[in-house]
Amino acid sequence: MSLATLNGASVTRARVHVPAWGRWWFDLDLAEPVEQNGAAALVVAGQAMAGTIMSGGAANGRAAYRAVGGKGGWGRTLPAKPYNDDGGVRLRTVLGDAAAEVGETIADVPNTLLGPHYARPNAPASELLNLLAPQNWYVDFAGVTRIGQRAATTYKGTAPRVRVDTLAQVIDLAVDSIAGLVPGVQVDGKRPATDVHFHLDPKRLTASVYYAATPLTRSLEAQRRILEALDPRARYRGTFEYRVVTQSGERLNLQPVYAASKMPDLANVPVRLAPGVKAQHLLGSLVMVAFADADPSRPYVFAGDAADAPGWQPLTLEIGGPATMGIAYQGSAVQAGPFSGAVTLGSARFKVSPV
């Protein structure tokens, strides 16, 4: 019997990422090339998770999918909408309307007053949540979006610790049950978890618990501030993994994969791939982000998802533009330009040749 299933089909490999706030995601491979779409009922070690398939499919004797917790609606763009109420526009009304429009279920919304007027922006629905409940919302395993912080709990299981990395602030557990292992859990007296990552392979099921850093002493905090003053851009010299929320033209709206990174959501980020190449990215796909000259106002995407990830190929891949070298689509091809060659997307190969 498989340790995990998707809509009843056996899963051979799976990666589930559960952040402290926002939506949880999972990538998986099926034992058989079964076509799946729409609702995703995932069961991992007895834990049921309700989500929606965002990308993937069956090809070449295998099937792989990427899905998101809930109905997949928080990535949709909401139109601008004005609210007026002399008695006060309520948070519950604004978020309740947004959830209904994108097909999500929301709970635990406080009756907070936003004032007599509120103008909802034309933006992805998740951006509205981030504006009105910053880092204070999450999607639970039942697919319900909840406003508030996850509860603090203590892990009481006896799973073997296969890695304890104090530098990366992560503890890996070899588990046969994932019950209770969600952000907020404390393992071995560490700070509450910010992210929990489950990885299933043919050998075992591993839970990686990323915990928050221990507060610095007054002396170390003073030193940190000195170093930050000497090099205020230090944190922007690294690279960070982000997830695609929406695409607008050639720019992406992104959210950090790991809450532990403490990086902000990013809007209208340019994509700088190989010269002459641009793509229509799949929602939920992962990209790598850097900051030009360590300038926090100049983020850019420089790489896409791993080739073995579900839906790693873009919806469209354009080379040089329709008027020069040609453009390839999944399922069809447009011939154009003076260039003759071929482009491969997933299992399909597209020829681009002179008209």
C-alpha positions as CSV (number, residue, x, y, z in Angstrom):
1,M,0.0,0.0,0.0
2,S,1.3,3.4,-1.0
3,L,2.2,5.9,1.8
4,A,0.7,8.7,-0.3
5,T,-2.1,8.9,-2.8
6,L,-3.5,11.6,-5.1
7,N,-7.3,11.2,-5.8
8,G,-6.7,7.5,-5.0
9,A,-3.7,7.0,-7.3
10,S,-0.5,5.8,-5.8
11,V,2.3,8.4,-5.3
12,T,5.9,7.3,-5.6
13,R,7.6,10.7,-4.8
14,A,6.2,13.8,-3.2
15,R,7.4,17.2,-1.9
16,V,5.0,19.2,0.3
17,H,6.0,22.6,1.5
18,V,3.9,24.2,4.3
19,P,4.9,27.8,5.2
20,A,3.9,29.7,8.3
21,W,1.7,31.9,6.3
22,G,0.3,31.8,2.8
23,R,-0.6,28.7,0.8
24,W,0.9,25.2,1.0
25,W,2.1,23.5,-2.2
26,F,3.0,20.0,-3.2
27,D,4.9,18.4,-6.2
28,L,4.5,14.6,-6.8
29,D,5.0,11.7,-9.2
30,L,2.5,9.0,-9.7
31,A,3.2,5.3,-10.0
32,E,1.1,5.1,-13.2
33,P,0.5,7.7,-15.9
34,V,-2.9,8.7,-14.7
35,E,-4.4,11.9,-16.0
36,Q,-5.5,14.2,-13.2
37,N,-7.0,17.7,-13.1
38,G,-9.1,20.0,-10.9
39,A,-9.5,19.0,-7.3
40,A,-6.5,17.3,-5.6
41,A,-7.2,15.1,-2.7
42,L,-3.8,14.2,-1.3
43,V,-3.2,11.8,1.5
44,V,0.3,11.5,3.0
45,A,0.8,9.0,5.9
46,G,-2.9,9.3,6.8
47,Q,-3.0,13.1,6.7
48,A,-5.6,14.3,4.2
49,M,-4.9,17.5,2.3
50,A,-7.4,19.3,0.0
51,G,-5.9,21.3,-2.9
52,T,-6.2,22.0,-6.6
53,I,-3.9,20.9,-9.4
54,M,-2.1,23.8,-11.0
55,S,0.1,22.1,-13.6
56,G,1.5,18.8,-14.8
57,G,0.2,15.8,-16.6
58,A,0.9,12.3,-17.9
59,A,3.5,11.7,-20.6
60,N,6.1,9.1,-21.6
61,G,4.8,6.5,-19.1
62,R,4.9,8.8,-16.1
63,A,2.7,11.5,-14.5
64,A,3.8,14.4,-12.3
65,Y,1.7,17.2,-10.9
66,R,2.0,20.4,-8.9
67,A,-0.9,21.5,-6.7
68,V,-1.8,24.2,-4.2
69,G,-3.8,24.2,-1.0
70,G,-7.4,25.4,-1.4
71,K,-9.1,26.1,-4.6
72,G,-6.2,27.8,-6.4
73,G,-8.1,31.1,-6.4
74,W,-5.8,33.4,-4.5
75,G,-3.6,33.7,-7.5
76,R,-6.4,35.2,-9.6
77,T,-6.5,38.9,-10.2
78,L,-9.4,40.8,-8.6
79,P,-10.8,44.0,-10.2
80,A,-10.8,47.2,-8.2
81,K,-13.8,47.7,-6.1
82,P,-14.9,50.6,-3.8
83,Y,-16.5,50.1,-0.4
84,N,-18.4,52.8,1.4
85,D,-20.2,52.5,4.8
86,D,-20.8,55.4,7.2
87,G,-20.8,52.8,10.0
88,G,-17.4,51.5,8.9
89,V,-16.3,49.1,6.2
90,R,-15.4,45.8,7.8
91,L,-12.5,43.5,7.1
92,R,-14.8,40.6,7.2
93,T,-16.8,42.1,4.3
94,V,-13.8,42.9,2.1
95,L,-12.1,39.6,2.5
96,G,-15.3,37.6,2.4
97,D,-16.2,39.2,-1.0
98,A,-12.7,38.5,-2.3
99,A,-12.9,34.8,-1.3
100,A,-16.3,34.4,-2.8
101,E,-15.1,36.0,-6.1
102,V,-12.1,33.6,-6.5
103,G,-13.9,30.5,-5.2
104,E,-12.0,30.2,-1.9
105,T,-13.4,29.4,1.6
106,I,-12.2,31.8,4.4
107,A,-12.7,31.6,8.2
108,D,-11.6,33.4,11.4
109,V,-11.8,36.8,9.8
110,P,-12.1,39.5,12.6
111,N,-14.8,42.2,12.4
112,T,-12.2,44.9,12.2
113,L,-13.2,48.3,10.9
114,L,-11.2,49.7,8.0
115,G,-12.9,53.1,8.1
116,P,-15.9,54.6,6.2
117,H,-14.2,54.0,2.8
118,Y,-12.0,51.4,1.4
119,A,-10.7,51.0,-2.2
120,R,-9.8,47.4,-3.1
121,P,-6.9,47.5,-5.6
122,N,-6.8,45.8,-9.0
123,A,-4.3,43.1,-8.0
124,P,-3.9,39.4,-7.3
125,A,-6.2,38.2,-4.5
126,S,-3.3,37.1,-2.4
127,E,-1.9,40.6,-2.5
128,L,-5.2,41.8,-0.9
129,L,-4.6,39.3,1.9
130,N,-1.0,40.5,2.3
131,L,-2.2,44.1,2.5
132,L,-5.0,43.5,5.1
133,A,-3.5,40.6,7.0
134,P,0.3,40.7,6.4
135,Q,1.9,37.4,7.3
136,N,-1.2,36.6,9.2
137,W,-3.1,34.2,7.0
138,Y,-2.6,30.6,5.9
139,V,-4.4,27.7,4.1
140,D,-5.0,24.7,6.3
141,F,-4.9,21.1,5.2
142,A,-8.7,21.1,4.8
143,G,-8.2,23.8,2.1
144,V,-9.7,26.6,4.3
145,T,-8.0,30.0,4.4
146,R,-7.7,31.2,8.0
147,I,-6.8,34.7,9.3
148,G,-4.4,34.6,12.2
149,Q,-1.3,32.9,13.4
150,R,-0.8,29.1,13.6
151,A,-1.0,27.7,17.0
152,A,2.2,26.9,18.9
153,T,2.5,23.2,19.7
154,T,5.2,20.8,20.9
155,Y,6.2,17.7,19.0
156,K,5.9,14.6,21.2
157,G,6.8,12.0,18.6
158,T,9.8,9.7,18.7
159,A,10.8,9.9,15.1
160,P,14.6,9.5,14.5
161,R,16.5,12.7,13.9
162,V,18.4,12.2,10.7
163,R,19.8,15.7,10.5
164,V,20.2,18.5,13.0
165,D,21.7,21.6,11.3
166,T,22.0,24.5,13.6
167,L,23.4,26.7,10.8
168,A,20.5,26.1,8.5
169,Q,18.2,26.0,11.5
170,V,16.5,22.7,10.4
171,I,15.8,19.3,11.9
172,D,15.0,16.4,9.7
173,L,12.8,13.6,11.1
174,A,12.3,10.2,9.5
175,V,8.6,9.8,10.1
176,D,5.7,7.4,9.4
177,S,3.1,10.0,10.4
178,I,3.0,13.8,9.8
179,A,0.3,14.5,12.3
180,G,1.0,17.7,14.3
181,L,4.0,18.6,12.1
182,V,3.0,22.0,10.8
183,P,4.5,25.5,11.3
184,G,4.3,26.6,14.9
185,V,5.5,23.2,16.2
186,Q,8.5,23.1,18.4
187,V,11.0,20.2,18.1
188,D,13.6,19.5,20.7
189,G,13.1,22.8,22.5
190,K,13.9,24.9,19.4
191,R,11.9,28.0,18.4
192,P,8.5,27.5,16.7
193,A,8.8,26.2,13.1
194,T,8.4,28.7,10.3
195,D,8.3,26.1,7.5
196,V,7.7,22.4,7.3
197,H,8.8,20.4,4.3
198,F,7.8,16.8,3.7
199,H,9.8,14.7,1.2
200,L,8.6,11.2,0.2
201,D,10.8,8.9,-1.8
202,P,10.8,5.1,-2.2
203,K,13.1,4.8,0.9
204,R,11.3,6.9,3.5
205,L,9.2,9.9,4.4
206,T,11.2,12.8,5.9
207,A,9.9,15.9,7.6
208,S,12.2,18.9,7.5
209,V,11.3,21.4,10.3
210,Y,12.8,24.9,9.8
211,Y,12.7,26.8,13.0
212,A,13.1,30.5,13.8
213,A,16.4,31.8,15.0
214,T,17.0,32.2,18.7
215,P,16.8,35.9,19.8
216,L,20.3,37.5,20.0
217,T,21.7,38.7,23.3
218,R,22.0,42.5,23.7
219,S,25.7,42.4,22.9
220,L,25.2,40.4,19.7
221,E,22.2,42.5,18.7
222,A,24.4,45.6,19.0
223,Q,27.1,44.0,16.8
224,R,24.5,43.0,14.3
225,R,23.3,46.5,14.0
226,I,26.8,47.8,13.5
227,L,27.5,45.3,10.7
228,E,24.1,46.2,9.1
229,A,25.0,49.9,9.2
230,L,28.4,49.1,7.6
231,D,26.9,47.0,4.9
232,P,23.1,47.6,4.7
233,R,22.8,45.6,1.4
234,A,24.4,42.4,2.7
235,R,21.2,40.3,2.7
236,Y,20.6,41.2,-1.0
237,R,23.8,39.7,-2.2
238,G,22.4,36.2,-2.1
239,T,19.9,34.4,-4.3
240,F,16.4,33.4,-3.2
241,E,13.8,30.9,-4.3
242,Y,10.4,32.4,-5.2
243,R,7.1,31.0,-6.5
244,V,5.2,32.6,-9.4
245,V,1.9,34.0,-8.2
246,T,0.9,35.8,-11.5
247,Q,2.5,37.1,-14.6
248,S,1.7,40.5,-16.1
249,G,3.3,41.0,-19.5
250,E,6.9,40.1,-19.1
251,R,7.0,40.6,-15.4
252,L,6.2,38.3,-12.5
253,N,4.5,38.7,-9.2
254,L,6.3,36.5,-6.7
255,Q,6.2,35.2,-3.2
256,P,9.1,33.7,-1.2
257,V,9.1,29.9,-1.0
258,Y,10.3,29.8,2.6
259,A,8.9,32.1,5.2
260,A,12.2,31.5,7.1
261,S,14.0,33.6,4.4
262,K,12.2,36.7,5.8
263,M,12.1,38.0,2.2
264,P,9.1,40.1,1.1
265,D,6.7,39.4,-1.7
266,L,7.9,41.0,-4.9
267,A,5.8,42.6,-7.6
268,N,6.6,43.3,-11.3
269,V,9.9,41.5,-11.3
270,P,11.6,41.4,-14.7
271,V,12.8,38.1,-16.1
272,R,16.4,38.0,-17.5
273,L,16.9,34.6,-19.1
274,A,19.1,33.9,-22.1
275,P,19.3,36.7,-24.7
276,G,16.3,36.7,-27.0
277,V,14.3,34.3,-24.9
278,K,11.1,35.0,-23.0
279,A,8.4,32.8,-21.6
280,Q,4.9,32.5,-20.3
281,H,5.4,30.9,-16.9
282,L,3.2,28.4,-15.2
283,L,1.6,29.6,-12.0
284,G,3.2,28.0,-9.0
285,S,6.5,27.3,-10.7
286,L,9.7,28.1,-8.9
287,V,12.2,30.7,-10.0
288,M,15.5,32.0,-8.7
289,V,15.8,35.7,-7.8
290,A,18.8,37.9,-7.3
291,F,19.2,41.6,-6.8
292,A,21.3,43.6,-9.3
293,D,24.2,45.3,-7.6
294,A,22.6,44.2,-4.3
295,D,20.0,46.9,-4.8
296,P,16.7,45.9,-3.1
297,S,14.8,47.9,-5.7
298,R,16.3,45.8,-8.6
299,P,15.2,42.2,-8.2
300,Y,15.3,40.0,-11.3
301,V,14.5,36.4,-12.2
302,F,17.6,34.6,-13.7
303,A,16.6,31.0,-13.7
304,G,13.5,28.8,-13.8
305,D,12.4,25.6,-12.1
306,A,14.3,22.3,-12.0
307,A,13.9,20.1,-15.1
308,D,12.4,17.2,-13.0
309,A,9.7,19.4,-11.4
310,P,6.1,19.0,-12.5
311,G,5.2,21.6,-15.1
312,W,8.8,22.9,-15.3
313,Q,8.2,23.8,-19.0
314,P,6.6,27.2,-19.6
315,L,3.2,27.6,-21.3
316,T,5.0,29.3,-24.2
317,L,8.6,29.9,-25.1
318,E,9.4,32.8,-27.4
319,I,12.8,33.0,-29.2
320,G,13.6,36.4,-30.6
321,G,10.0,37.4,-31.0
322,P,7.4,36.5,-33.7
323,A,8.9,38.8,-36.3
324,T,12.5,37.5,-36.0
325,M,13.2,33.9,-35.0
326,G,9.8,32.4,-34.1
327,I,7.7,31.3,-31.2
328,A,6.8,27.8,-29.9
329,Y,3.7,26.8,-28.0
330,Q,2.6,23.7,-26.1
331,G,0.4,21.9,-28.5
332,S,1.0,24.1,-31.6
333,A,3.7,26.1,-33.3
334,V,3.9,29.4,-35.2
335,Q,6.5,29.7,-38.0
336,A,8.2,33.0,-38.5
337,G,11.4,34.8,-39.2
338,P,14.7,33.9,-40.9
339,F,15.7,31.3,-38.3
340,S,15.5,27.5,-38.9
341,G,15.8,25.2,-36.0
342,A,13.8,23.4,-33.3
343,V,12.6,24.0,-29.8
344,T,11.7,21.3,-27.3
345,L,9.1,21.9,-24.6
346,G,8.6,18.9,-22.3
347,S,8.0,15.8,-24.5
348,A,7.0,17.8,-27.6
349,R,9.4,19.1,-30.2
350,F,8.5,22.2,-32.2
351,K,10.2,23.2,-35.5
352,V,10.8,26.8,-36.2
353,S,11.6,27.5,-39.9
354,P,11.4,30.3,-42.5
355,V,8.0,31.2,-43.8
